[in-house]
């Protein structure tokens, strides 16, 4: 305890004298108080102090913390080697962040390639501007939420829509390689990312039609409405087909609201519009026609 007390006094004296390296050394080697050492290293940006803290954590087998402080002490190569050896590359990549050079990014990508982690490899090839390599890795990947396809779209968009890469991705989405066409929404996202709004609009109409046939009218309306707004924002003319599809879906969706308010005339008008396009609602033909007859009778419409 007396010894601890004298080391504590020494630490205080070093801090007051602004001898930060001595303060860090005492806290690490004698007081076993890494928090105090870390606080000073971070606040003063001491490169040598960071190196000492890194060694301390390395001796404890806490390689993640050691890597953080090696990067802070400008020992990137050593930090990278430690990350490779102890499978902590995610931490190294996170710590190096936006300061990573193209060489750093390529080295990280190659590490993940060797680890057979195509999504992470692809992410770092993308950041390094190696678009063809990034796309190759994402198209080799699988993910439950389809995030690998979103990343592939990001690659093509970041590349400025290079023809060869766009073609590769379109073929993948169409299922030309594996015979499994992907969800049309990805084609839609690709066109949107490339600012090919007319193609995106045509795709949106097809998606909405599929949703409508399945009886998912709100989903169909939402797809068209978001596309409609995007086209308006970009100052692009909305096709008559899209406007009409949107109007018919909206009419169907607001019918119940009018009926609940006992506004049977408006409800009847909406239903007549929907009934005139009954082929768009194959799952609910009988319900819609029956409701139309009832509402027309209630409102006195002939």
MOBELVEN-V159098 format. One record per residue. PHI is phi in degrees with one decimal (NA if undefined). OMEGA is omega in degrees with one decimal (none if undefined). NEAR is the number of other C-alpha atoms within 12 Angstrom. Layout:
PHI	OMEGA	NEAR
PHI	OMEGA	NEAR
This chain:
NA	178.6	9
-61.3	179.5	8
-63.6	177.2	12
-57.1	-179.1	17
-60.2	-178.7	14
-68.9	176.8	15
-67.2	178.0	25
-62.9	178.6	27
-62.2	179.8	18
-62.1	-180.0	24
-59.5	179.8	31
-60.6	-178.8	21
-62.9	179.1	17
-62.3	-179.0	21
-64.8	-180.0	25
-63.5	-179.7	13
-82.7	-179.1	13
61.3	173.9	16
-93.2	-169.0	21
-69.6	179.3	33
-63.6	178.6	29
-63.9	178.7	29
-61.8	179.9	37
-63.1	-178.1	43
-59.3	-179.4	35
-62.6	-178.1	34
-66.3	-179.1	34
-81.7	-171.2	33
-81.7	-172.7	24
-114.4	-177.3	23
-91.4	-178.0	24
49.1	-176.5	22
-121.5	-175.9	24
-62.5	-177.8	30
-58.2	-179.2	18
-64.8	179.8	25
-63.6	-178.9	38
-61.0	-177.7	35
-58.4	-178.8	22
-69.0	179.7	31
-58.8	-178.8	35
-69.4	-175.2	24
-71.2	-177.3	15
-98.6	179.8	20
61.4	-176.6	21
-77.8	-179.0	29
-68.4	179.8	25
-64.2	178.1	27
-62.1	178.9	36
-61.8	179.3	37
-62.5	179.6	35
-64.2	179.3	35
-64.0	178.9	44
-60.0	179.0	38
-60.0	-178.9	32
-60.1	-178.4	33
-67.3	177.8	28
-61.9	-179.4	24
-66.6	178.0	16
-85.9	-176.2	16
80.6	177.6	15
-93.0	-171.0	21
-71.9	177.9	32
-59.7	179.1	33
-66.6	179.0	32
-59.2	-179.6	38
-62.0	179.6	44
-55.7	-175.7	39
-79.7	173.7	41
-65.8	177.9	38
-63.1	179.8	36
-62.6	-178.9	34
-91.3	175.7	27
64.9	177.9	24
-99.2	-173.3	25
-61.9	-178.0	28
-62.0	179.6	22
-65.3	178.9	25
-62.3	179.8	38
-62.5	-179.7	37
-61.3	179.0	24
-63.6	179.6	31
-62.2	178.4	34
-64.3	-174.7	27
-63.9	-172.8	17
-108.0	175.3	20
54.8	-178.9	22
-122.2	-173.9	27
-64.7	177.7	34
-58.5	-178.8	30
-67.7	179.2	27
-58.5	-178.5	40
-63.0	-179.7	36
-66.0	-176.2	21
-68.5	-176.5	26
-71.9	170.4	30
48.0	-175.7	20
-74.9	178.8	15
-80.7	-177.8	18
-63.2	174.7	23
-83.8	175.2	18
-54.0	178.5	20
-64.2	177.1	20
-57.2	-175.8	27
-63.2	179.1	34
-66.3	179.9	28
-64.1	179.2	28
-66.2	179.7	42
-59.4	179.8	35
-63.6	177.6	28
-59.8	-178.1	30
-68.3	173.8	29
-60.0	-178.8	26
-64.1	179.1	15
-79.8	-177.4	18
58.3	177.9	16
-118.4	-171.5	25
-63.2	-178.6	32
-67.3	179.1	33
-66.4	177.2	33
-58.6	-180.0	39
-60.5	179.6	40
-57.3	-175.3	38
-80.9	171.5	41
-65.0	178.0	36
-61.6	-179.4	34
-63.8	179.2	34
-80.1	-180.0	28
79.3	178.3	26
-93.3	-167.7	26
-66.7	-178.3	34
-62.7	179.2	30
-65.5	-179.8	30
-60.3	-177.8	41
-62.7	-179.9	43
-56.0	-178.0	30
-68.8	-179.1	33
-66.0	-179.1	37
-74.2	174.3	36
-85.3	-172.1	25
-87.3	168.0	28
-136.5	175.2	18
-155.4	-176.3	16
-61.1	-175.2	8
-93.4	178.6	11
74.2	-176.7	20
-63.1	179.4	20
-65.2	178.4	31
-75.2	176.2	36
-59.3	179.2	30
-67.3	177.6	38
-62.5	177.4	44
-63.7	178.0	41
-61.6	178.6	33
-60.3	-176.4	39
-62.7	178.2	39
-64.4	-179.5	28
-63.8	-178.2	26
-78.2	-177.7	26
80.8	177.6	19
72.7	177.9	27
-53.1	-172.2	19
-53.6	-175.0	15
-63.0	-179.2	16
-69.6	178.5	29
-59.2	-179.4	29
-60.5	179.3	20
-58.6	-177.2	26
-69.1	179.1	41
-60.7	179.2	31
-61.3	178.2	20
-63.6	-177.3	30
-66.6	179.2	31
-78.6	178.1	20
79.1	-176.6	18
-66.6	-177.6	15
-81.9	-172.8	16
-111.7	179.0	13
71.1	-180.0	11
-122.2	178.3	13
-60.3	-179.1	18
-88.6	179.7	22
-52.5	-178.4	23
-58.3	-179.1	29
-60.0	179.5	30
-71.7	175.2	30
-62.3	178.3	36
-58.9	179.6	34
-61.2	-179.7	33
-62.6	179.5	37
-60.5	179.3	29
-64.8	-179.1	29
-62.7	-179.7	26
-88.8	-179.3	25
59.9	175.4	21
-94.3	-167.0	23
-69.8	179.9	30
-65.1	177.8	26
-64.1	178.4	22
-62.3	-179.4	33
-64.1	179.3	38
-62.2	179.4	29
-66.7	179.8	28
-60.3	179.4	40
-64.0	179.5	36
-64.7	179.6	25
-60.9	-178.9	32
-61.5	-179.5	36
-64.0	179.1	33
-62.9	178.9	25
-62.4	-178.2	27
-64.9	179.9	31
-61.9	179.7	23
-80.2	179.4	18
85.9	179.5	23
-94.1	-170.1	24
-68.5	-179.7	31
-66.7	177.2	24
-60.3	-179.3	25
-60.8	179.7	35
-62.0	-177.1	34
-63.5	178.3	26
-59.8	-177.2	35
-68.3	-177.2	39
-65.2	-179.3	27
-66.7	177.9	23
-68.1	179.8	37
-58.2	-179.3	33
-65.5	-179.5	21
-63.5	179.4	23
-62.7	178.9	27
-63.2	179.3	18
-59.3	-177.0	13
-84.3	179.3	16
71.4	-178.2	12
-105.0	-177.4	18
-64.2	177.7	19
-88.2	-176.8	27
-68.7	178.8	22
-61.4	-178.8	14
-62.8	180.0	20
-67.4	-179.6	33
-59.3	-178.3	23
-66.8	179.6	22
-59.3	-178.7	34
-65.4	-178.8	35
-63.1	-178.0	24
-67.5	178.7	34
-64.5	-179.7	38
-63.6	178.5	26
-59.8	-180.0	30
-62.0	-173.9	42
-71.1	-178.8	26
-95.1	-179.9	25
-57.0	-177.1	31
-58.6	-178.9	23
-61.3	-179.8	18
-65.2	-178.5	22
-66.1	178.7	26
-61.2	-179.8	14
-84.3	-178.1	13
63.4	175.3	16
-93.0	-172.0	21
-71.5	179.6	28
-67.7	178.6	25
-65.0	178.6	28
-58.8	-179.8	35
-63.9	-179.4	36
-61.0	179.3	32
-61.3	-177.3	33
-67.6	177.2	39
-63.3	178.1	29
-60.9	-179.2	26
-67.6	-177.8	34
-62.4	177.9	30
-67.6	180.0	19
-123.1	-170.8	23
-61.1	-178.9	25
-64.7	178.9	19
-80.8	-176.1	30
-125.6	-170.6	31
-61.7	-177.4	23
-77.9	-173.0	19
-131.2	-176.8	23
-57.4	-175.5	21
-63.2	-179.5	15
-57.3	-175.9	18
-66.7	-178.3	32
-64.9	178.6	27
-63.1	180.0	18
-61.0	-179.0	27
-63.7	179.1	35
-60.2	-177.2	23
-63.3	-177.1	23
-68.1	177.1	30
-62.0	179.1	26
-65.0	-178.3	17
-62.9	-174.8	20
-91.5	-179.9	21
82.8	177.9	17
-74.6	178.9	18
-100.2	none	14
